[in-house]
Amino acid sequence: MTAEPHSDPEAPPGSEAEAHKTEQPHDAHHHAAHTWEEARQAAFDAATPIPPGPVALRIALGRRLDRDIVALQDMPHYASSAMDGWAVNGSGPWIPVEPGTRLAPHQASPIATGGLIPPGAKAVLRTENAVLGTDDEGLPILMPGGKARPGEPRAGEHIRKAGEEALEGDTLVKAGVELNPAHLALAALAGYDEVQVQGKPVVRLVLTGSEVVEQGTPAPGQVRDTFGPQLPDVVAMLGGIAGGQQRIGDSYAEWLAALEDVLPEVPSAPDLPADVVITTGGTGRSGTDHLRRAVAELGGRLVIDGVAMRPGHPAVLAELPDGRFVLGLPGNPLAAMMALSTVGAPLLAALGHRSMPPVEEVPCGTMVEPDPGRTRLMPFRLLYGMASPAQHTGPGMMRGLAAADGVLVVPPHGVQLGELVPAFALPWGPPIPRPGDREAKAKPRSNARTGQPKAKPAPSGPVDWSALLG
């Protein structure tokens, strides 16, 4: 998490950078080549869906199946016991013999649940219904007893027949489903070590900043790592596979090494090459921001070099000659999350065979002044069906986002109270309600009972709900 350079238009009001900004022509800091809508579409169009391929069962959870899972043989492929007890042939009493022995009439052998039914066995007598005794000559003998019913066991009782669950060639799981734990257990039961699934992007994280500390309360001049604890899970929510993370300093040599096509040894990370590398910080234009230079030296091209939005305008998307994408996020946590939602979400969706993340419309609960040339992304809370921008939403803050229901996409010309505004859901939040859903929820119930006081009429004139937010 690296602080943005002093020329950053997201600098807090009253700062030296803010003063410097006001001295420049109005559009001097708007170097972005893409509008918010253009950036989303460019990221989505830049990616080609990753081809399907086999993956081991242990990492297939949540993947979309590309090829039917069929029974490779009968399931179960042998007759087995459904109970602990005795495999028997004929009616009792029975003469006990060694396990696995071919049973002649009136013979029995001990068997455990799941055990192979020996040749000649016709049924299984449960342990609790069996009594071991001796015959007139003192030889061991097995008899029904306990709670055994007359004639127990009947032919075939407590035997799981071969092919009882599926026959060879039966379809067990159809292509197109998202694999859950039961699907994986069924595949393992059928003898699969891996399954064919749709492609899904592997994402490696490169976290930067020499001032970042990973534990405890940061001292002045230090900042706490906010990306390490959250980005792997957010990547997974957006449809990627977290491929490990590494932390580097602010030198160019470290940046260049981190972006080279070398798979780092990262504990617990899948041994797979990355499809996307996400970096944090280094997207500004100061002396410690090396992303663009490293991409150029590696022969890559810039797909997106900044977006006309706030926060998150320094976002960068590049493609390297080996096909990997590099997504550069700003160093401030809220700015980074907005850049990830704008550029990263469409990119990962396209790579993972999914459609563009949806954008809905919500009525705005306040008036937002124009900011010509720039889209503003505002975390909001839904209050009485209207979206009110949250407080504490500076580029380096996370408090407002933590309590938000979604993000408003405020156009450069601003919005009026009650006007419909585009909005998108957070990766961890519920979908944005559609207008029809909101109207259904807001529809008043008829007052069937008499004698109840009528509701007070709504106050006339505009209402600004933002004062209700903490």
C-alpha positions as CSV (number, residue, x, y, z in Angstrom):
1,M,0.0,0.0,0.0
2,T,2.0,2.9,-1.3
3,A,1.0,6.5,-0.9
4,E,0.0,8.3,-4.1
5,P,2.4,10.9,-5.4
6,H,1.9,14.6,-4.5
7,S,0.3,15.2,-7.9
8,D,-2.5,12.8,-7.1
9,P,-5.9,14.5,-7.5
10,E,-7.2,12.3,-4.7
11,A,-5.1,14.1,-2.1
12,P,-7.1,15.2,1.0
13,P,-8.5,18.7,1.0
14,G,-6.1,21.3,2.5
15,S,-2.9,19.3,1.7
16,E,0.0,20.6,-0.3
17,A,-1.0,18.4,-3.2
18,E,-4.5,19.8,-3.1
19,A,-3.1,23.4,-3.2
20,H,-0.9,22.4,-6.1
21,K,-3.8,20.9,-7.9
22,T,-5.9,24.1,-7.7
23,E,-3.1,26.0,-9.3
24,Q,-3.2,23.9,-12.5
25,P,-5.7,24.2,-15.4
26,H,-8.9,22.3,-14.7
27,D,-8.1,19.3,-17.0
28,A,-4.4,19.1,-16.3
29,H,-4.7,16.2,-13.9
30,H,-7.2,14.3,-16.1
31,H,-4.6,12.3,-18.1
32,A,-6.9,9.2,-18.2
33,A,-7.6,7.9,-21.6
34,H,-10.7,5.9,-20.6
35,T,-14.0,6.9,-19.1
36,W,-15.4,4.5,-16.4
37,E,-17.6,2.7,-18.9
38,E,-14.9,2.5,-21.5
39,A,-12.4,1.1,-19.0
40,R,-14.8,-1.7,-18.0
41,Q,-15.5,-2.6,-21.6
42,A,-11.8,-2.5,-22.5
43,A,-10.9,-4.8,-19.7
44,F,-13.6,-7.3,-20.6
45,D,-12.8,-7.2,-24.4
46,A,-9.0,-7.6,-23.8
47,A,-9.4,-11.1,-22.3
48,T,-10.1,-14.4,-24.1
49,P,-11.8,-17.1,-22.0
50,I,-9.2,-19.6,-20.6
51,P,-9.7,-23.0,-22.3
52,P,-11.1,-25.9,-20.3
53,G,-8.7,-28.4,-18.8
54,P,-8.3,-31.1,-16.1
55,V,-7.8,-30.2,-12.5
56,A,-7.3,-32.4,-9.4
57,L,-10.3,-33.0,-7.3
58,R,-8.8,-31.2,-4.3
59,I,-8.8,-27.9,-6.2
60,A,-12.0,-28.4,-8.2
61,L,-14.5,-27.1,-5.7
62,G,-16.5,-24.2,-7.1
63,R,-15.3,-24.8,-10.7
64,R,-17.8,-25.2,-13.6
65,L,-17.7,-28.7,-15.0
66,D,-17.0,-28.8,-18.7
67,R,-17.4,-32.5,-19.4
68,D,-19.9,-35.0,-17.9
69,I,-18.7,-37.2,-15.1
70,V,-19.8,-40.7,-16.0
71,A,-19.5,-44.0,-14.2
72,L,-16.3,-45.7,-15.3
73,Q,-17.6,-49.0,-13.9
74,D,-20.6,-50.3,-11.9
75,M,-21.0,-48.4,-8.6
76,P,-20.4,-50.1,-6.3
77,H,-18.3,-52.4,-8.5
78,Y,-18.7,-55.4,-6.1
79,A,-21.4,-56.7,-3.8
80,S,-20.6,-55.5,-0.2
81,S,-22.0,-55.7,3.3
82,A,-24.2,-52.9,4.6
83,M,-23.7,-54.0,8.2
84,D,-21.1,-55.4,10.6
85,G,-22.1,-59.0,11.1
86,W,-21.9,-62.4,9.4
87,A,-22.2,-63.4,5.8
88,V,-24.4,-66.5,5.7
89,N,-25.5,-69.2,3.2
90,G,-28.9,-70.7,3.8
91,S,-30.8,-70.9,7.0
92,G,-29.3,-71.2,10.5
93,P,-27.8,-72.5,12.5
94,W,-24.5,-71.9,10.7
95,I,-21.0,-73.3,11.1
96,P,-18.4,-70.4,11.3
97,V,-15.6,-70.4,8.8
98,E,-12.7,-68.1,8.1
99,P,-13.4,-64.7,6.4
100,G,-13.3,-64.8,2.6
101,T,-13.9,-68.5,2.4
102,R,-16.4,-69.7,-0.2
103,L,-19.5,-70.5,1.8
104,A,-21.3,-73.8,1.5
105,P,-24.9,-74.2,2.7
106,H,-25.2,-73.5,6.5
107,Q,-21.9,-71.8,6.7
108,A,-21.1,-68.2,7.9
109,S,-18.1,-66.0,8.0
110,P,-17.5,-62.7,9.8
111,I,-17.8,-59.5,7.7
112,A,-17.5,-55.7,8.3
113,T,-19.5,-52.9,6.8
114,G,-18.3,-52.4,3.2
115,G,-16.6,-55.8,3.1
116,L,-16.6,-58.0,0.0
117,I,-19.4,-60.5,0.0
118,P,-17.7,-63.9,-0.2
119,P,-18.8,-66.4,-2.9
120,G,-21.8,-68.4,-1.8
121,A,-23.1,-65.9,0.6
122,K,-26.9,-65.1,0.4
123,A,-27.4,-62.5,3.1
124,V,-25.8,-60.8,6.1
125,L,-26.9,-61.3,9.7
126,R,-26.2,-58.2,11.8
127,T,-23.9,-58.6,14.8
128,E,-26.5,-57.6,17.3
129,N,-28.9,-60.3,16.0
130,A,-26.3,-63.1,16.1
131,V,-25.4,-65.5,19.0
132,L,-22.3,-67.7,19.0
133,G,-22.8,-71.0,20.9
134,T,-21.9,-74.6,20.7
135,D,-23.6,-77.8,19.3
136,D,-24.1,-81.1,21.1
137,E,-20.5,-82.0,20.3
138,G,-19.1,-78.7,21.7
139,L,-18.3,-77.3,18.3
140,P,-18.9,-73.6,17.6
141,I,-22.2,-72.7,16.0
142,L,-23.9,-69.4,15.0
143,M,-27.6,-68.9,15.6
144,P,-30.0,-66.0,15.2
145,G,-30.8,-64.3,18.5
146,G,-31.3,-61.0,20.2
147,K,-33.8,-58.9,18.3
148,A,-33.7,-61.1,15.2
149,R,-37.1,-61.6,13.6
150,P,-38.3,-65.0,12.5
151,G,-36.6,-66.0,9.3
152,E,-33.9,-63.4,9.5
153,P,-31.9,-62.8,7.5
154,R,-33.9,-63.0,4.3
155,A,-32.2,-63.6,1.0
156,G,-30.2,-60.5,-0.1
157,E,-30.8,-58.7,3.3
158,H,-28.1,-56.1,4.2
159,I,-26.2,-56.7,1.0
160,R,-25.3,-53.8,-1.3
161,K,-25.5,-55.2,-4.8
162,A,-23.0,-54.3,-7.5
163,G,-24.3,-51.5,-9.7
164,E,-26.9,-50.4,-7.1
165,E,-25.9,-46.7,-7.3
166,A,-25.0,-46.6,-11.0
167,L,-24.1,-48.8,-13.9
168,E,-21.1,-48.3,-16.1
169,G,-21.6,-45.4,-18.5
170,D,-24.4,-43.7,-16.4
171,T,-24.1,-39.9,-16.2
172,L,-23.3,-38.9,-12.6
173,V,-22.9,-35.2,-12.9
174,K,-23.8,-33.2,-16.0
175,A,-21.5,-30.6,-17.6
176,G,-22.3,-27.0,-16.7
177,V,-22.8,-27.4,-12.9
178,E,-20.7,-25.6,-10.3
179,L,-19.0,-28.4,-8.5
180,N,-19.8,-28.8,-4.8
181,P,-18.3,-31.1,-2.2
182,A,-20.9,-33.8,-2.9
183,H,-20.0,-33.7,-6.6
184,L,-16.3,-34.2,-5.8
185,A,-17.1,-37.1,-3.4
186,L,-19.1,-38.7,-6.1
187,A,-16.3,-38.3,-8.6
188,A,-13.8,-39.8,-6.2
189,L,-16.2,-42.7,-5.6
190,A,-16.4,-43.2,-9.3
191,G,-12.6,-43.4,-9.5
192,Y,-11.7,-40.0,-10.9
193,D,-8.5,-38.2,-9.8
194,E,-9.3,-35.1,-11.8
195,V,-12.2,-33.6,-13.7
196,Q,-12.5,-31.4,-16.8
197,V,-13.6,-27.9,-15.9
198,Q,-13.9,-24.5,-17.5
199,G,-10.9,-22.2,-17.4
200,K,-10.5,-20.0,-14.4
201,P,-7.8,-17.3,-14.0
202,V,-5.0,-17.9,-11.5
203,V,-4.1,-14.6,-9.9
204,R,-0.8,-13.8,-8.2
205,L,-0.5,-10.8,-5.9
206,V,2.5,-8.5,-5.7
207,L,2.2,-6.2,-2.7
208,T,4.5,-3.2,-2.5
209,G,5.5,-0.5,-0.1
210,S,8.5,-0.3,2.3
211,E,6.4,1.6,4.8
212,V,3.9,-1.2,5.2
213,V,3.8,-3.3,8.4
214,E,1.9,-6.6,8.6
215,Q,1.3,-6.7,12.4
216,G,0.4,-4.4,15.3
217,T,-0.4,-0.7,15.4
218,P,1.7,1.2,12.8
219,A,4.0,4.0,14.0
220,P,4.0,7.5,12.4
221,G,5.3,7.1,8.8
222,Q,4.1,3.5,8.7
223,V,0.8,2.1,7.4
224,R,-0.9,-1.3,8.2
225,D,-1.2,-3.8,5.4
226,T,-4.8,-3.8,4.2
227,F,-4.3,-5.8,1.1
228,G,-2.8,-9.1,2.4
229,P,-5.8,-10.0,4.5
230,Q,-8.5,-9.2,1.9
231,L,-7.3,-9.4,-1.7
232,P,-7.0,-13.2,-2.0
233,D,-10.6,-13.6,-0.8
234,V,-11.9,-10.8,-3.0
235,V,-10.1,-12.4,-6.0
236,A,-12.0,-15.6,-5.2
237,M,-15.3,-13.7,-4.9
238,L,-14.6,-12.2,-8.4
239,G,-14.1,-15.7,-9.9
240,G,-10.3,-16.0,-9.7
241,I,-8.0,-18.5,-8.0
242,A,-5.7,-16.9,-5.5
243,G,-2.2,-18.0,-6.6
244,G,-0.2,-16.7,-3.7
245,Q,1.3,-13.4,-2.8
246,Q,4.7,-11.8,-2.3
247,R,5.8,-8.5,-0.9
248,I,8.5,-6.4,-2.5
249,G,10.1,-3.0,-1.8
250,D,10.0,0.1,-3.9
251,S,13.1,-0.5,-6.1
252,Y,12.8,-0.9,-9.8
253,A,14.9,-4.2,-9.7
254,E,12.3,-5.7,-7.3
255,W,9.4,-4.6,-9.6
256,L,11.0,-6.1,-12.7
257,A,11.8,-9.4,-11.0
258,A,8.3,-9.7,-9.6
259,L,6.8,-9.3,-13.1
260,E,9.1,-11.7,-14.9
261,D,7.6,-15.0,-15.9
262,V,8.9,-16.9,-12.9
263,L,6.6,-18.8,-10.6
264,P,7.6,-17.8,-7.1
265,E,7.8,-20.3,-4.3
266,V,4.8,-19.2,-2.3
267,P,3.6,-21.5,0.6
268,S,0.1,-23.0,0.0
269,A,-0.3,-21.5,-3.5
270,P,-1.3,-23.8,-6.3
271,D,1.6,-24.8,-8.5
272,L,0.1,-23.1,-11.5
273,P,1.4,-20.2,-13.7
274,A,-0.5,-17.0,-13.2
275,D,-2.9,-15.6,-15.7
276,V,-3.1,-12.3,-13.9
277,V,-0.7,-10.4,-11.7
278,I,-2.3,-7.8,-9.5
279,T,0.1,-5.2,-8.0
280,T,-0.7,-2.6,-5.3
281,G,0.9,0.8,-5.4
282,G,3.4,2.1,-8.0
283,T,0.7,3.3,-10.5
284,G,1.4,7.0,-10.0
285,R,4.1,8.9,-11.8
286,S,6.6,9.6,-9.0
287,G,10.2,8.3,-8.8
288,T,9.2,5.2,-6.9
289,D,6.4,4.2,-9.3
290,H,7.9,1.6,-11.6
291,L,5.0,-0.3,-13.1
292,R,4.9,1.3,-16.5
293,R,8.6,1.1,-17.0
294,A,8.8,-2.6,-16.0
295,V,5.9,-3.4,-18.3
296,A,7.7,-1.6,-21.2
297,E,11.0,-3.4,-20.5
298,L,9.3,-6.8,-20.6
299,G,7.7,-5.9,-24.0
300,G,4.2,-5.5,-22.7
301,R,1.5,-3.1,-23.8
302,L,-0.8,-0.8,-21.8
303,V,-4.5,-1.6,-22.3
304,I,-5.6,1.0,-19.8
305,D,-3.5,3.8,-18.5
306,G,-5.7,5.5,-16.0
307,V,-9.4,6.0,-15.7
308,A,-11.4,9.2,-15.5
309,M,-12.8,8.3,-12.1
310,R,-12.4,9.1,-8.4
311,P,-11.1,7.3,-6.4
312,G,-8.9,4.9,-8.3
313,H,-8.0,6.9,-11.3
314,P,-4.3,5.7,-11.5
315,A,-5.5,2.1,-12.3
316,V,-3.3,0.4,-15.0
317,L,-4.0,-2.7,-17.1
318,A,-1.2,-4.2,-19.2
319,E,-0.7,-7.3,-21.2
320,L,2.7,-9.0,-21.4
321,P,4.0,-10.9,-24.4
322,D,3.4,-14.3,-22.6
323,G,-0.3,-13.5,-22.3
324,R,-0.3,-12.6,-18.7
325,F,-2.3,-9.5,-17.6
326,V,-0.9,-7.1,-15.1
327,L,-3.5,-5.1,-13.1
328,G,-1.9,-2.2,-11.3
329,L,-4.1,-1.0,-8.3
330,P,-3.5,2.3,-6.6
331,G,-1.9,2.2,-3.1
332,N,-4.8,3.5,-1.2
333,P,-7.2,0.8,-0.1
334,L,-10.5,2.3,-1.1
335,A,-9.1,3.5,-4.4
336,A,-7.7,0.1,-5.0
337,M,-11.0,-1.6,-4.4
338,M,-12.7,0.8,-6.8
339,A,-10.1,0.1,-9.5
340,L,-10.4,-3.7,-8.9
341,S,-14.2,-3.4,-9.3
342,T,-13.9,-1.3,-12.4
343,V,-11.1,-3.1,-14.3
344,G,-10.4,-6.3,-12.4
345,A,-14.0,-7.6,-12.2
346,P,-14.6,-7.5,-15.9
347,L,-11.2,-8.9,-16.7
348,L,-11.6,-11.9,-14.4
349,A,-15.2,-12.4,-15.6
350,A,-14.1,-12.6,-19.3
351,L,-11.2,-15.0,-18.5
352,G,-13.5,-17.2,-16.5
353,H,-16.3,-17.6,-19.1
354,R,-18.7,-15.3,-17.4
355,S,-20.6,-12.2,-18.5
356,M,-19.9,-8.6,-17.7
357,P,-20.7,-7.8,-14.1
358,P,-24.1,-6.2,-14.0
359,V,-24.8,-2.5,-13.3
360,E,-28.3,-1.6,-12.0
361,E,-29.9,1.7,-11.2
362,V,-31.0,3.1,-7.8
363,P,-32.6,6.4,-6.8
364,C,-30.1,8.7,-5.2
365,G,-31.0,10.0,-1.7
366,T,-29.2,13.3,-2.1
367,M,-27.9,15.8,-4.6
368,V,-24.4,15.3,-5.9
369,E,-22.6,18.3,-7.5
370,P,-21.0,18.0,-11.0
371,D,-17.4,17.1,-11.4
372,P,-16.8,17.6,-15.1
373,G,-14.7,15.0,-16.9
374,R,-14.7,12.5,-14.0
375,T,-17.0,9.7,-12.8
376,R,-17.2,9.4,-9.0
377,L,-17.6,6.0,-7.3
378,M,-19.4,6.5,-4.0
379,P,-20.1,3.6,-1.5
380,F,-23.7,4.0,-0.4
381,R,-26.3,2.6,2.0
382,L,-29.9,1.9,1.1
383,L,-32.2,3.9,3.4
384,Y,-35.9,3.7,2.7
385,G,-35.2,2.5,-0.8
386,M,-32.9,5.3,-1.7
387,A,-29.1,5.3,-2.0
388,S,-27.3,7.7,0.3
389,P,-23.5,8.1,-0.1
390,A,-21.7,6.8,3.0
391,Q,-19.3,8.9,5.1
392,H,-15.6,8.1,5.6
393,T,-14.9,7.3,1.9
394,G,-11.6,9.0,1.3
395,P,-9.2,7.1,-0.9
396,G,-7.3,5.7,2.1
397,M,-10.4,4.9,4.2
398,M,-12.3,1.6,4.5
399,R,-14.9,2.5,7.1
400,G,-17.5,3.7,4.6
401,L,-17.1,0.7,2.4
402,A,-17.3,-1.7,5.3
403,A,-20.9,-0.6,6.0
404,A,-21.9,-0.1,2.3
405,D,-24.7,-1.9,0.4
406,G,-23.1,-1.0,-3.0
407,V,-21.3,1.6,-5.0
408,L,-22.9,4.5,-6.9
409,V,-21.5,5.4,-10.3
410,V,-22.0,9.2,-10.3
411,P,-21.7,10.7,-13.8
412,P,-19.6,13.8,-14.3
413,H,-22.7,16.0,-14.6
414,G,-23.8,15.1,-11.1
415,V,-27.2,13.9,-10.0
416,Q,-30.4,15.3,-8.5
417,L,-32.3,14.1,-5.5
418,G,-34.3,11.0,-6.4
419,E,-32.7,10.6,-9.8
420,L,-31.8,7.1,-10.9
421,V,-28.0,6.5,-10.8
422,P,-26.0,3.4,-12.0
423,A,-24.7,1.3,-9.2
424,F,-22.9,-2.0,-8.8
425,A,-22.8,-4.6,-6.0
426,L,-19.8,-5.3,-3.8
427,P,-18.1,-8.7,-4.3
428,W,-19.2,-9.8,-0.8
429,G,-22.6,-8.1,-0.8
430,P,-26.1,-9.0,-2.2
431,P,-27.1,-7.9,-5.7
432,I,-28.4,-4.4,-6.2
433,P,-32.2,-4.6,-6.1
434,R,-33.9,-4.1,-9.5
435,P,-36.5,-1.4,-9.7
436,G,-39.3,-3.9,-9.9
437,D,-38.1,-5.6,-6.8
438,R,-37.9,-2.3,-4.9
439,E,-41.4,-1.4,-5.9
440,A,-42.8,-4.8,-4.8
441,K,-41.2,-4.4,-1.4
442,A,-42.4,-0.8,-1.0
443,K,-46.0,-1.6,-2.0
444,P,-48.2,-0.7,1.0
445,R,-50.5,-3.3,2.5
446,S,-54.2,-2.6,2.5
447,N,-55.5,-1.5,5.9
448,A,-58.3,-4.1,6.2
449,R,-59.0,-3.6,9.9
450,T,-61.1,-0.6,10.8
451,G,-60.3,1.7,13.7
452,Q,-56.6,1.9,13.0
453,P,-55.2,5.4,12.6
454,K,-54.1,6.4,9.2
455,A,-50.5,6.8,8.4
456,K,-49.1,10.3,8.5
457,P,-48.7,11.9,5.1
458,A,-45.1,12.0,3.8
459,P,-43.5,15.4,4.1
460,S,-43.5,17.5,1.0
461,G,-40.3,18.6,-0.6
462,P,-36.9,16.9,-1.0
463,V,-35.5,14.7,1.8
464,D,-31.8,14.1,2.3
465,W,-31.2,10.8,4.0
466,S,-27.5,11.2,4.3
467,A,-27.8,12.7,7.8
468,L,-28.9,9.4,9.1
469,L,-25.5,7.7,8.2
470,G,-22.8,7.3,10.8
